[in-house]
């Protein structure tokens, strides 16, 4: 992509989690065979928001990304691949 825009997103943790859960449910409904991949993507986004990169790039205004709640506690880690 050569035409980069400097877009600033502003949202609270609660708003983001609500939107992420809504996105996940819509994606699973549209692509039920991809449920596991969609869930992994949702968890990956949550992990990213707790990452050092978020801290290093000053992507938060207040609070601590380590306090970020997980939407789906049963998926704190991506599911293991079958052997």
MOMO-V182801 format. One record per run of one state. SS is the DSSP state (a for helix, b for strand, c for the rest). FROM is the first residue (numbers start at 1). LEN is the number of residues. Records with the same first field share a line. If there is no record, write none. Layout:
SS: FROM-LEN / FROM-LEN
This chain:
c: 1-12 / 31-1 / 50-2 / 57-8 / 68-5 / 76-8
a: 13-18 / 32-18 / 52-5 / 65-3 / 73-3
